[in-house]
Amino acid sequence: MAKVPAFAKAFAGRWRIVEMDNWDNDFLGLVEEAHLSFKGATDGEIAFGALKGFLDVRYGARDGSACAEFSWEGQDDNDPVCGRGWAAMGTAGRLVGHFYIHNGDDSGFVCERD
């Protein structure tokens, strides 16, 4: 089992997605509560709208702040999808980042700890 990086501790757990630039709040909770979660050394999950993806995470620093960069794969309304993204510690204990769907949409997002 991989050792959990020190930076991972700041991200660990479930975060509620409270805002995305490209999708409104009514859509975010379409199937389940929109969330981003980080667990262990490299695992995580994202869900919003009809999309659910499983993350492969790498932790480090970006511009001096703790950062989680990830690729992901999953399903959007039963169609296979994949992509990438990143999250960093923002102000007021929030996570901020950007989410990309391969050959599709992308959006900035804001999360609050669940």
Stockholm file with secondary structure:
# STOCKHOLM 1.0

chainA/1-114         MAKVPAFAKAFAGRWRIVEMDNWDNDFLGLVEEAHLSFKGATDGEIAFGALKGFLDVRYGARDGSACAEFSWEGQDDNDPVCGRGWAAMGTAGRLVGHFYIHNGDDSGFVCERD
#=GR chainA/1-114 SS CCCCCTTHHHHCEEEEEEEESSSCHHHHTSSSCCEEEEETTTEEEEEETTEEEEEEEEEEEETTEEEEEEEEEEEETTEEEEEEEEEEECGGGCEEEEEEETTSCEEEEEEEEC
#=GC SS_cons         CCCCCTTHHHHCEEEEEEEESSSCHHHHTSSSCCEEEEETTTEEEEEETTEEEEEEEEEEEETTEEEEEEEEEEEETTEEEEEEEEEEECGGGCEEEEEEETTSCEEEEEEEEC
//
